Amino acid sequence: MNLSTFLVLLVVIGIVALAIRTIIKDKKAGKSSCGGSCGHCGSNAMCQNPKAFFDQIRKEQFSK
């Protein structure tokens, strides 16, 4: 691996690390990533009651 490839790799890793840090920081602060109305969201059931949503998915998988 030459020096230029290594430097580009370090820059990409840094950008990804900062993005992950921002996502985690926003999640701890209670900020939502969608910013829209939950009534129009396709994932509304998951947001309102995640445990029930995933329990339903497990039931559907095992019933097949």
C-alpha positions as CSV (number, residue, x, y, z in Angstrom):
1,M,0.0,0.0,0.0
2,N,1.5,3.3,-1.0
3,L,1.4,6.5,1.0
4,S,-1.4,8.2,-1.0
5,T,-3.7,5.2,-0.7
6,F,-3.1,5.1,3.1
7,L,-3.8,8.8,3.4
8,V,-7.1,8.5,1.5
9,L,-8.0,5.5,3.7
10,L,-7.4,7.6,6.9
11,V,-9.5,10.5,5.5
12,V,-12.4,8.1,4.7
13,I,-12.1,6.4,8.2
14,G,-12.2,9.9,9.8
15,I,-15.3,11.0,7.9
16,V,-17.1,7.7,8.8
17,A,-16.1,8.1,12.5
18,L,-17.4,11.7,12.6
19,A,-20.7,10.6,11.0
20,I,-21.2,7.8,13.5
21,R,-20.3,10.1,16.4
22,T,-22.9,12.6,15.2
23,I,-25.6,10.0,14.8
24,I,-24.9,8.7,18.3
25,K,-24.8,12.2,19.8
26,D,-28.1,13.1,18.1
27,K,-29.8,9.8,19.3
28,K,-28.7,10.5,22.9
29,A,-30.1,14.1,22.6
30,G,-33.5,12.6,21.4
31,K,-33.3,14.0,17.9
32,S,-35.2,12.1,15.2
33,S,-33.5,11.3,11.9
34,C,-36.7,11.6,9.8
35,G,-38.1,14.9,11.0
36,G,-41.5,14.2,9.5
37,S,-45.0,13.3,10.6
38,C,-45.2,9.8,12.0
39,G,-48.7,9.3,10.6
40,H,-47.3,9.3,7.0
41,C,-44.2,7.2,7.8
42,G,-44.0,3.6,6.6
43,S,-42.1,2.6,9.8
44,N,-44.7,4.2,12.1
45,A,-45.4,0.9,13.9
46,M,-41.8,0.4,14.7
47,C,-41.4,3.9,16.1
48,Q,-44.5,3.8,18.3
49,N,-43.9,0.4,19.9
50,P,-40.6,-1.3,18.8
51,K,-41.0,-4.3,21.0
52,A,-44.4,-5.2,19.7
53,F,-43.3,-4.6,16.1
54,F,-40.3,-6.9,16.4
55,D,-42.4,-9.5,18.2
56,Q,-44.8,-9.5,15.3
57,I,-42.0,-10.0,12.8
58,R,-40.7,-12.9,14.8
59,K,-44.1,-14.5,14.8
60,E,-44.5,-14.1,11.1
61,Q,-41.0,-15.7,10.5
62,F,-41.7,-18.7,12.6
63,S,-45.2,-19.3,11.2
64,K,-43.9,-19.9,7.7
